[in-house]
Amino acid sequence: MKTGDLVAILGCSGAGKTTLLAAISQRLRGNLTGEVVVNGMVMDRSEMIRISSFLPQFEINVQTFTAYEHLYFMSHFKMHRKTSKAEKRQRVEDLLLAVGLRNIAHTRIQQMSGGERKRLSLAEELITDPPFIFCDEPTTGLDSYNAFTVIKTLRHLCTRHRILNKSLTSLYGEDSYSSPSGESSPGSSIEMEILDSDLPSLKALNNSPNGRYKKAIICSIHQPTSDIFELFTHIVLMDAGRLVYQGRTEDAVEFFTKLGYSIPHNCNPADFYLKTISDSHTNRKDGAIVRAKHSLQTMGLYNSSWLLPKPYTGDYLNNMKNFKKIWWPIQVYLLLKRFVTDDRRNLKQGLISTGFFMITSVTLAIMYSGVAGMSQTSIQDIGGSIFMLSSEMIFTFSYGVTYVFPAALPILRREVGEGTYSLSAYYVAVVLSFIPMAFFKSYFFFSVVYAFIYYERGFMLFLTMGLILSLSAVAATGYGLFLSTLFESEKMASECAAPFDLVFLIFGGAYYNVDSIPFLKYLSLFFYSNEALMYNFWIDVDNIDCPKNQEHPCIKNGLEVLQRGSFRTSDDTYWMDCLGLVFIAVVFNIMAYCFIKKYIRRSGYY
């Protein structure tokens, strides 16, 4: 194929259209044979990704962003890091105008129609002005009008005039243009055509992301209407993974005529071709058309080659090789900003979640109110309240993030696979987005319990116990992210948590004497949280009432309470448990990152 072509891959369901598209665009993982050659230059996977864009069948965008916000956000990652904000904004405005979305630029994606979302996805792929665009069934889910609009936009991108990034004076004064190396290349595949009607807008088009390079666009499509079919310059017909026909759209009629198939009058050619292929299977003549094609090739009556080799200046590829991404810290900042913006626009859902969280806090406060007195009966009550605090915090935050990566996997595979940003930047941004909320919710939750139960012990107890609960929430978030990366399904991630929860709870110190297996307790985040909270509450208690004539052994001070529960009593216990929770959080996050990295690399993203 050559620049200026709009190619359609047609075939029945399961013919291999998407697989072929993903293979030649180098988005398909696995061992592939053959080569992708661009004007005599063999392209490897990284080079092909740099000079092309892939438009997936289903839109993968942040739904709470507006069209303008989404394109402006992506421009930071896809444009050179030295590009100014004004240039990025101009690029976004040009793209919105080019795809016909200027009037709804500030409409949220979730409120846009299917056709508008398709065009927005197309605009995103045009940010880098790639010479090759691969579209996987761009009309899926659209009505006939919107489907026609999308394909017409693609045809317009292929056939509209192209202006090289030269001054207007040189454009008007030269019959040919020079490559970046200074060599004249009038026969290059990147051509220049100036239409008289477009002269007033030459300057805007010269700076437009769609105005520098001719494009070749190839689409997989399922049963296009006749008006859509006529927009394609070339077609590829497939049958069970094999090519039946490839060539110009108008030549397909002659090809099928030579095979003995006559297209009826007033018939959609696409329907006729697909029905003919389908009938060959119905009549148990699998591969008959492919064999007939080979016969025509043998007799010299059909030539399937329409690859046109031309001198290649390589300017676009050279520009992409010199492309400099934004710095890693800025990637983290922008991704973190996207997460925060998304959460802020889902504020209602967040408030409902926080409301139920606080209902639990009030329930615990009412149940354990008045148990903080220093008596023998209050020892068990206080221990129970502390264990419930740590357990509620850990379970809430761990199960509250198990959805994160299963839900984000499609967009993550795509954007990381395309090299938009690094996986490490994304993961760090995810972790950083949860830490402030972990501290805020922990102190907010504990404030109610503290007011009902522990207020007599002073404000310092509120700060220190709140810190432990906050670190417990951070460690639980790491644990939850680890669970979310074990499987690609949120349901499986939640179900596989049961054995982990059981082990961590047993060695948390409330149900089992952890001294009998001393080393395993250090694997449990429940142990660090429970021990630190118990130590912080009891270590300064010097006297506990011991009634006379009591049948059971009397515990006289907080030190004995800690010893009875097999908790440490050294001076550094509190801070060592804090470090333990941080260590647990780091370990879980490292394991989660390794798992998600495996999923990203294992499969393609088409």
Secondary structure in CASP SS format (residue, H / E / C, confidence):
PFRMAT SS
TARGET T0000
AUTHOR 0000-0000-0000
METHOD secondary structure of the structure
MODEL  1
M C 1.00
K C 1.00
T C 1.00
G C 1.00
D C 1.00
L E 1.00
V E 1.00
A E 1.00
I E 1.00
L E 1.00
G E 1.00
C C 1.00
S C 1.00
G C 1.00
A C 1.00
G C 1.00
K H 1.00
T H 1.00
T H 1.00
L H 1.00
L H 1.00
A H 1.00
A H 1.00
I H 1.00
S C 1.00
Q C 1.00
R C 1.00
L C 1.00
R C 1.00
G C 1.00
N C 1.00
L C 1.00
T C 1.00
G C 1.00
E C 1.00
V E 1.00
V E 1.00
V E 1.00
N C 1.00
G C 1.00
M E 1.00
V E 1.00
M E 1.00
D C 1.00
R H 1.00
S H 1.00
E H 1.00
M H 1.00
I H 1.00
R H 1.00
I H 1.00
S E 1.00
S E 1.00
F E 1.00
L E 1.00
P C 1.00
Q C 1.00
F C 1.00
E C 1.00
I C 1.00
N C 1.00
V C 1.00
Q C 1.00
T C 1.00
F C 1.00
T E 1.00
A H 1.00
Y H 1.00
E H 1.00
H H 1.00
L H 1.00
Y H 1.00
F H 1.00
M H 1.00
S H 1.00
H H 1.00
F H 1.00
K H 1.00
M C 1.00
H C 1.00
R C 1.00
K C 1.00
T C 1.00
S C 1.00
K H 1.00
A H 1.00
E H 1.00
K H 1.00
R H 1.00
Q H 1.00
R H 1.00
V H 1.00
E H 1.00
D H 1.00
L H 1.00
L H 1.00
L H 1.00
A H 1.00
V C 1.00
G C 1.00
L C 1.00
R H 1.00
N H 1.00
I H 1.00
A C 1.00
H C 1.00
T C 1.00
R E 1.00
I H 1.00
Q H 1.00
Q H 1.00
M C 1.00
S C 1.00
G H 1.00
G H 1.00
E H 1.00
R H 1.00
K H 1.00
R H 1.00
L H 1.00
S H 1.00
L H 1.00
A H 1.00
E H 1.00
E H 1.00
L C 1.00
I C 1.00
T C 1.00
D C 1.00
P C 1.00
P C 1.00
F E 1.00
I E 1.00
F E 1.00
C E 1.00
D E 1.00
E C 1.00
P C 1.00
T C 1.00
T C 1.00
G C 1.00
L C 1.00
D C 1.00
S H 1.00
Y H 1.00
N H 1.00
A H 1.00
F H 1.00
T H 1.00
V H 1.00
I H 1.00
K H 1.00
T H 1.00
L H 1.00
R H 1.00
H H 1.00
L H 1.00
C H 1.00
T H 1.00
R C 1.00
H C 1.00
R C 1.00
I C 1.00
L C 1.00
N C 1.00
K C 1.00
S C 1.00
L H 1.00
T H 1.00
S H 1.00
L H 1.00
Y H 1.00
G H 1.00
E C 1.00
D C 1.00
S C 1.00
Y C 1.00
S E 1.00
S C 1.00
P C 1.00
S C 1.00
G C 1.00
E C 1.00
S E 1.00
S C 1.00
P C 1.00
G C 1.00
S C 1.00
S C 1.00
I C 1.00
E C 1.00
M C 1.00
E C 1.00
I C 1.00
L C 1.00
D H 1.00
S H 1.00
D H 1.00
L H 1.00
P H 1.00
S H 1.00
L H 1.00
K H 1.00
A H 1.00
L H 1.00
N H 1.00
N H 1.00
S C 1.00
P C 1.00
N C 1.00
G C 1.00
R C 1.00
Y C 1.00
K C 1.00
K C 1.00
A E 1.00
I E 1.00
I E 1.00
C E 1.00
S E 1.00
I C 1.00
H C 1.00
Q C 1.00
P C 1.00
T C 1.00
S H 1.00
D H 1.00
I H 1.00
F H 1.00
E C 1.00
L C 1.00
F C 1.00
T C 1.00
H E 1.00
I E 1.00
V E 1.00
L E 1.00
M E 1.00
D E 1.00
A C 1.00
G C 1.00
R E 1.00
L E 1.00
V E 1.00
Y E 1.00
Q E 1.00
G E 1.00
R E 1.00
T C 1.00
E C 1.00
D H 1.00
A H 1.00
V H 1.00
E H 1.00
F H 1.00
F H 1.00
T H 1.00
K H 1.00
L C 1.00
G C 1.00
Y C 1.00
S C 1.00
I C 1.00
P C 1.00
H C 1.00
N C 1.00
C C 1.00
N C 1.00
P H 1.00
A H 1.00
D H 1.00
F H 1.00
Y H 1.00
L H 1.00
K H 1.00
T H 1.00
I H 1.00
S H 1.00
D H 1.00
S H 1.00
H H 1.00
T H 1.00
N C 1.00
R C 1.00
K C 1.00
D C 1.00
G C 1.00
A H 1.00
I H 1.00
V H 1.00
R H 1.00
A H 1.00
K H 1.00
H H 1.00
S H 1.00
L H 1.00
Q H 1.00
T H 1.00
M C 1.00
G C 1.00
L C 1.00
Y C 1.00
N C 1.00
S C 1.00
S C 1.00
W C 1.00
L C 1.00
L C 1.00
P C 1.00
K C 1.00
P C 1.00
Y C 1.00
T C 1.00
G C 1.00
D H 1.00
Y H 1.00
L H 1.00
N H 1.00
N H 1.00
M H 1.00
K H 1.00
N C 1.00
F C 1.00
K C 1.00
K C 1.00
I C 1.00
W C 1.00
W H 1.00
P H 1.00
I H 1.00
Q H 1.00
V H 1.00
Y H 1.00
L H 1.00
L H 1.00
L H 1.00
K H 1.00
R H 1.00
F H 1.00
V H 1.00
T H 1.00
D H 1.00
D H 1.00
R H 1.00
R H 1.00
N C 1.00
L H 1.00
K H 1.00
Q H 1.00
G H 1.00
L H 1.00
I H 1.00
S H 1.00
T H 1.00
G H 1.00
F H 1.00
F H 1.00
M H 1.00
I H 1.00
T H 1.00
S H 1.00
V H 1.00
T H 1.00
L H 1.00
A H 1.00
I H 1.00
M H 1.00
Y H 1.00
S C 1.00
G C 1.00
V C 1.00
A C 1.00
G C 1.00
M C 1.00
S C 1.00
Q H 1.00
T H 1.00
S H 1.00
I H 1.00
Q H 1.00
D H 1.00
I H 1.00
G H 1.00
G H 1.00
S H 1.00
I H 1.00
F H 1.00
M H 1.00
L H 1.00
S H 1.00
S H 1.00
E H 1.00
M H 1.00
I H 1.00
F H 1.00
T H 1.00
F H 1.00
S H 1.00
Y H 1.00
G C 1.00
V C 1.00
T C 1.00
Y C 1.00
V H 1.00
F H 1.00
P H 1.00
A H 1.00
A H 1.00
L H 1.00
P H 1.00
I H 1.00
L H 1.00
R H 1.00
R H 1.00
E H 1.00
V H 1.00
G H 1.00
E C 1.00
G C 1.00
T C 1.00
Y C 1.00
S C 1.00
L H 1.00
S H 1.00
A H 1.00
Y H 1.00
Y H 1.00
V H 1.00
A H 1.00
V H 1.00
V H 1.00
L H 1.00
S H 1.00
F H 1.00
I H 1.00
P H 1.00
M H 1.00
A H 1.00
F H 1.00
F H 1.00
K H 1.00
S H 1.00
Y H 1.00
F H 1.00
F H 1.00
F H 1.00
S H 1.00
V H 1.00
V H 1.00
Y H 1.00
A H 1.00
F H 1.00
I H 1.00
Y H 1.00
Y H 1.00
E H 1.00
R H 1.00
G C 1.00
F H 1.00
M H 1.00
L H 1.00
F H 1.00
L H 1.00
T H 1.00
M H 1.00
G H 1.00
L H 1.00
I H 1.00
L H 1.00
S H 1.00
L H 1.00
S H 1.00
A H 1.00
V H 1.00
A H 1.00
A H 1.00
T H 1.00
G H 1.00
Y H 1.00
G H 1.00
L H 1.00
F H 1.00
L H 1.00
S H 1.00
T H 1.00
L H 1.00
F C 1.00
E C 1.00
S C 1.00
E H 1.00
K H 1.00
M H 1.00
A H 1.00
S H 1.00
E H 1.00
C C 1.00
A H 1.00
A H 1.00
P H 1.00
F H 1.00
D H 1.00
L H 1.00
V H 1.00
F H 1.00
L H 1.00
I H 1.00
F C 1.00
G C 1.00
G C 1.00
A C 1.00
Y C 1.00
Y C 1.00
N C 1.00
V H 1.00
D H 1.00
S H 1.00
I C 1.00
P C 1.00
F C 1.00
L H 1.00
K H 1.00
Y H 1.00
L H 1.00
S C 1.00
L H 1.00
F H 1.00
F H 1.00
Y H 1.00
S H 1.00
N H 1.00
E H 1.00
A H 1.00
L H 1.00
M H 1.00
Y H 1.00
N H 1.00
F H 1.00
W H 1.00
I C 1.00
D C 1.00
V C 1.00
D C 1.00
N C 1.00
I C 1.00
D C 1.00
C C 1.00
P C 1.00
K C 1.00
N C 1.00
Q C 1.00
E C 1.00
H C 1.00
P C 1.00
C C 1.00
I C 1.00
K C 1.00
N C 1.00
G H 1.00
L H 1.00
E H 1.00
V H 1.00
L H 1.00
Q H 1.00
R H 1.00
G C 1.00
S C 1.00
F C 1.00
R C 1.00
T C 1.00
S C 1.00
D C 1.00
D C 1.00
T H 1.00
Y H 1.00
W H 1.00
M H 1.00
D H 1.00
C H 1.00
L H 1.00
G H 1.00
L H 1.00
V H 1.00
F H 1.00
I H 1.00
A H 1.00
V H 1.00
V H 1.00
F H 1.00
N H 1.00
I H 1.00
M H 1.00
A H 1.00
Y H 1.00
C H 1.00
F H 1.00
I H 1.00
K H 1.00
K H 1.00
Y H 1.00
I H 1.00
R H 1.00
R H 1.00
S C 1.00
G C 1.00
Y C 1.00
Y C 1.00
END
